[in-house]
Amino acid sequence: MLRQRVLTAIVLLLIVAGAVSASTPWPMLALLSLMTGCALWEWWRLVWNNPLARGGGAVLAVCLLVIASRLLVDGQGDLSRIFQHGVLPLAVLFWLLPAPFMVLRAQVPARCPSAGLVLAGVVTLAATWYALAWVFVQQGAAALISLWALIWCADIAAYFTGRSLGRHKLAPRVSPGKTWEGAAGGVVAATAWLVVTAAWWPGSYGALLVDRLGWPGLILTGVVLAAWSILGDLFESLLKRRAGVKDSSQLLPGHGGVYDRIDAVLPVAPAAILLLLLG
C-alpha cells in the first residue's frame, strides 16, 4: 500500500512538473480541466444516484472547461465577468454559509435535496477551476504553486501537530481524527508560509497579496484561508459519511480519488483569487 502511494505520488508530481515547465499554458490548463472533471464526477458519486448522468455530465464538464480555457487565454471579457462576478462569489458564499452549517450539524439537512448538492458541486468546482487557471495564466506558475503549497503546509502541519499535541476534538462526528490543536498548527504554518514567500519569493501568491493588502491583510488572509482549507476537508468527510464510503473513488491508486486530494483547495482557491481581484 505504501509503495503504491509513493509511486502514484511520484507520477503525479512528474505530471505537474511537466505541465508547469511547459512552454505554453495548455498542458496545465488541460490538467486542471481533467482534474476538475474527475473531482466533479466523484462529488456527484457521493450525492447523486445516477451513474449514467454522472459520467456524461463529467465528460461534458471537461469539454466545456477546455473551451473555457481557450477563452481565458484569449482574454475574453465575458468569461471573466461570468466567473468573477457570479461563480466565484457564489462558491465563496457556499463555503461561508451552507457548508459550515452542515459541518457543525454533522449532517446534511433532510430538506436539502440531492439536486442542491449536485448544483453545489458544479459551482464550487467550476470556481476552483477558474481560480487556478486564472492565477496560472495571469500571474504565472510561481503564484499557482505557492498557493497550492499554502494548502499543503496547512494540511501537513495540522496532521503532525494534531498527532503530537492533539487533545480536543474539532468535529468528532464528522472527522474524529481532527483536533483544535492540529487546526491551530495548520493556521500558523499557512500564515508563516505566506509571510516567508511574500518576503523572499517574487511572483508568489504571498508577494502578490502583500502588494494589494499589506502585511496585516496578508496575515489575516493566512488565518482565514487555512481555516477554510480545514472546512473543505471536513465537508468532504461529511459527504463520504453520508454516502457510507471511505474514499471519493479509487482513481488514484493508494490515494483514493481526485476529490480526496483537492478537498481543501475547493474553498481556498476561489476566495484567494477574489482577494487578488478585489485588493
C-alpha positions in Angstrom: 0.0 0.0 0.0 2.8 2.4 0.9 4.7 1.6 -2.3 1.6 2.2 -4.3 1.0 5.6 -2.6 4.6 6.6 -3.2 4.6 5.5 -6.9 1.3 7.4 -7.5 2.7 10.5 -5.8 5.8 10.4 -7.9 3.8 10.1 -11.1 1.5 13.0 -10.1 4.5 15.2 -9.2 6.1 14.5 -12.6 2.9 15.3 -14.4 2.5 18.6 -12.6 6.2 19.5 -13.0 5.9 18.8 -16.7 2.8 20.9 -17.0 4.3 23.8 -15.0 7.5 23.9 -17.0 5.9 23.6 -20.5 6.5 26.5 -22.9 2.7 27.0 -23.3 -0.1 27.1 -20.7 -2.1 24.3 -22.4 -0.7 21.3 -20.6 -1.5 22.9 -17.2 -5.0 24.0 -18.4 -5.7 20.6 -19.8 -4.6 19.0 -16.5 -6.8 21.4 -14.5 -9.8 20.7 -16.7 -9.3 16.9 -16.3 -8.7 17.2 -12.6 -11.9 19.3 -12.2 -14.0 16.8 -14.3 -12.8 13.9 -12.2 -13.4 15.6 -8.9 -16.9 16.6 -10.1 -17.7 13.0 -11.0 -16.5 12.0 -7.6 -18.5 14.7 -5.8 -21.6 13.5 -7.7 -20.9 9.9 -6.8 -21.4 10.9 -3.1 -24.7 12.7 -3.7 -26.3 11.6 -6.9 -27.6 8.1 -7.6 -27.5 8.2 -11.4 -24.3 6.7 -12.8 -25.0 7.5 -16.4 -25.8 11.1 -15.8 -22.7 11.4 -13.6 -20.4 10.1 -16.2 -22.0 12.1 -19.1 -22.0 15.2 -17.0 -18.4 14.9 -16.0 -17.3 14.3 -19.6 -19.3 17.3 -20.7 -17.7 19.4 -18.0 -14.2 18.6 -19.2 -15.1 19.5 -22.7 -16.7 22.9 -21.6 -13.6 23.7 -19.5 -11.3 23.0 -22.4 -13.3 25.5 -24.4 -13.3 28.0 -21.5 -9.5 27.6 -21.3 -9.3 28.8 -24.9 -11.4 31.8 -24.0 -9.4 32.5 -20.8 -6.1 32.5 -22.8 -7.6 34.8 -25.4 -8.7 37.2 -22.6 -12.5 37.0 -23.3 -14.1 39.6 -21.1 -17.5 37.8 -20.9 -15.9 34.7 -19.4 -14.1 36.8 -16.8 -17.3 38.6 -15.9 -19.3 35.4 -15.5 -16.8 33.9 -13.2 -15.5 36.9 -11.3 -19.0 38.5 -10.7 -21.0 35.3 -10.5 -19.4 31.9 -10.0 -16.6 32.9 -7.6 -18.8 34.9 -5.2 -21.4 32.0 -5.2 -18.8 29.5 -4.3 -17.4 31.7 -1.5 -21.0 32.2 -0.3 -21.5 28.4 -0.2 -18.3 27.9 1.9 -19.3 30.8 4.1 -22.9 29.7 5.0 -24.3 26.3 4.0 -21.1 24.3 4.2 -20.1 25.3 7.8 -23.8 24.9 8.9 -23.8 21.3 7.7 -20.4 20.5 9.2 -21.5 22.0 12.6 -24.7 20.0 12.5 -22.7 16.9 11.3 -25.4 16.2 8.8 -26.9 17.3 5.5 -30.4 18.6 6.4 -33.2 16.2 5.2 -34.8 19.1 3.4 -31.6 19.6 1.3 -32.3 17.6 -1.9 -29.6 15.8 -3.8 -30.2 18.3 -6.6 -28.9 21.1 -4.4 -25.7 19.2 -3.6 -25.3 18.3 -7.3 -25.5 22.0 -8.2 -23.2 22.9 -5.3 -20.6 20.6 -6.8 -20.9 22.3 -10.2 -20.5 25.8 -8.7 -17.7 25.1 -6.3 -15.6 23.0 -8.8 -16.2 25.5 -11.6 -15.0 28.3 -9.3 -11.9 26.3 -8.3 -11.0 25.5 -11.9 -11.3 29.2 -12.9 -9.3 30.4 -9.8 -6.4 28.0 -10.5 -6.5 28.5 -14.3 -6.7 32.3 -13.9 -3.8 32.6 -11.5 -1.7 30.4 -13.7 -2.4 32.3 -16.9 -2.5 35.8 -15.4 0.1 35.6 -12.6 2.3 32.7 -13.5 3.5 29.3 -12.2 5.0 30.8 -9.0 1.7 32.1 -7.9 -0.1 28.8 -8.6 2.5 26.6 -6.9 2.8 28.8 -3.9 -0.9 28.9 -3.4 -1.1 25.1 -3.6 1.8 24.9 -1.2 0.0 27.1 1.3 -2.7 24.4 1.5 -0.2 21.7 1.7 1.6 23.5 4.6 -1.7 23.8 6.5 -2.6 20.2 5.9 0.8 18.7 6.8 1.2 21.0 9.9 -2.3 20.2 11.1 -1.6 16.4 10.8 1.6 16.4 12.7 0.5 19.0 15.3 -2.6 17.0 15.9 -0.7 13.7 16.3 1.7 15.2 18.8 -0.4 17.7 20.7 -4.0 17.0 19.8 -6.3 16.6 22.8 -9.5 18.4 21.9 -11.6 17.1 19.0 -12.6 19.6 16.4 -15.5 17.8 14.8 -15.8 14.3 16.2 -19.0 13.3 14.5 -17.6 14.3 11.1 -13.8 13.5 11.3 -12.8 12.1 14.7 -9.0 12.4 14.0 -9.0 16.2 13.7 -8.3 18.4 16.7 -8.3 22.0 17.6 -4.6 21.8 18.3 -4.0 20.4 14.8 -6.1 23.2 13.3 -4.1 25.8 15.1 -0.9 24.3 13.8 -2.2 24.4 10.3 -3.2 28.1 10.6 0.3 29.0 12.0 2.1 27.1 9.2 -0.1 28.6 6.4 0.4 32.1 7.7 4.1 31.6 8.1 4.3 30.3 4.6 2.6 33.5 3.3 4.9 35.7 5.3 8.1 33.9 4.1 7.1 33.8 0.5 5.9 37.4 0.4 9.3 38.4 1.7 11.5 36.1 -0.3 9.7 34.7 -3.4 8.8 37.4 -6.1 5.7 36.4 -8.0 4.4 34.1 -5.3 0.8 34.3 -4.1 2.1 35.9 -0.8 4.1 38.5 -2.7 1.1 39.4 -4.9 -1.2 39.5 -1.8 1.0 41.8 0.3 1.2 44.3 -2.6 -2.6 44.5 -2.5 -3.5 44.2 1.1 -0.3 44.9 3.1 1.2 42.8 5.9 -1.9 42.9 8.2 -4.1 41.9 5.4 -1.7 39.1 4.4 -1.7 37.7 8.0 -5.4 37.8 8.3 -5.7 36.1 4.9 -3.4 33.3 6.0 -5.6 32.6 9.1 -8.8 32.6 7.1 -7.6 30.5 4.2 -6.1 27.9 6.5 -9.3 27.7 8.4 -11.2 27.3 5.2 -8.9 24.5 4.0 -9.9 22.6 7.1 -13.5 23.2 6.3 -13.1 21.8 2.8 -11.7 18.6 4.3 -14.4 18.3 6.9 -17.2 18.9 4.3 -15.9 16.1 2.1 -15.7 13.8 5.2 -19.4 14.7 5.8 -20.4 13.8 2.3 -18.4 10.5 2.5 -20.1 9.6 5.8 -23.4 10.4 4.3 -22.7 8.1 1.3 -21.1 5.4 3.5 -17.8 5.3 1.7 -14.2 5.8 2.7 -12.8 7.4 -0.4 -14.5 9.5 -3.1 -13.2 7.0 -5.7 -10.1 4.8 -6.5 -8.9 6.9 -9.5 -5.5 7.5 -7.7 -4.1 4.1 -6.5 -3.2 4.3 -2.9 -4.6 7.8 -2.5 -8.4 7.4 -3.2 -9.9 9.9 -5.5 -9.0 13.3 -7.0 -11.6 15.0 -4.7 -9.8 13.4 -1.7 -6.6 15.2 -2.8 -8.1 18.6 -3.5 -10.9 18.9 -1.0 -9.0 21.6 0.9 -8.4 23.5 -2.4 -12.1 24.0 -3.1 -12.9 26.6 -0.5 -9.5 28.2 -0.6 -8.8 28.9 -4.3 -11.9 31.0 -5.1 -11.5 33.2 -2.0 -7.8 33.5 -2.6 -8.2 34.8 -6.2 -11.1 37.1 -5.2 -8.7 38.8 -2.8 -6.3 39.4 -5.6 -9.1 40.8 -7.8 -10.6 43.0 -5.2 -7.5 44.0 -3.4 
